[in-house]
Amino acid sequence: MILECANPACHADFDYHEGQFFRFRKPPGEDGRPANPHSVQHFWLCGRCAIRYRLQCEPARGILLRSRSCEMLPQEPVLIGAA
């Protein structure tokens, strides 16, 4: 269940009327076996954070919070969900 914004620097309470949802498939387990194909992880960015950030899944690293303006001003992404 989603309780708050996925941005670790923001603790806005979940509000289904605003923001953006993200859904990613769970990565393979530590034993290398694939996760259940129906297993997904859900994340939500509040309206304020959704304007500035996006979430991206990198299989080797996990779920990353990236700046939407990273093409112009590169910034190190924040890891929010381990692989």
DAJOVEN-V879102 format. One line per field, one symbol per residue. ss: DSSP state (@ for helix, = for strand, . for the rest). phi: phi as a letter, one per 20 degrees, with the letter a starting at -180 (. if undefined). burial: b if it has 16 or more other C-alpha atoms within 10 Angstrom, else e. Layout:
ss: ???
phi: ???
burial: ???
This chain:
ss: ...=........=......======..............======.@@@@@@======...======..........=====.
phi: .edbgfffeccffgbfebnbecccfffgffenfffgfefcddcbdfgffffecbdcedgfdpedecffeffecgcffdfdbff
burial: eeebbbbeeeebebeeeebbbeeeebbeeeeeeeeeeeeeeebbbbeebbeebbbbbeeeebbbbbbbeeeeeeeeeebbeeb
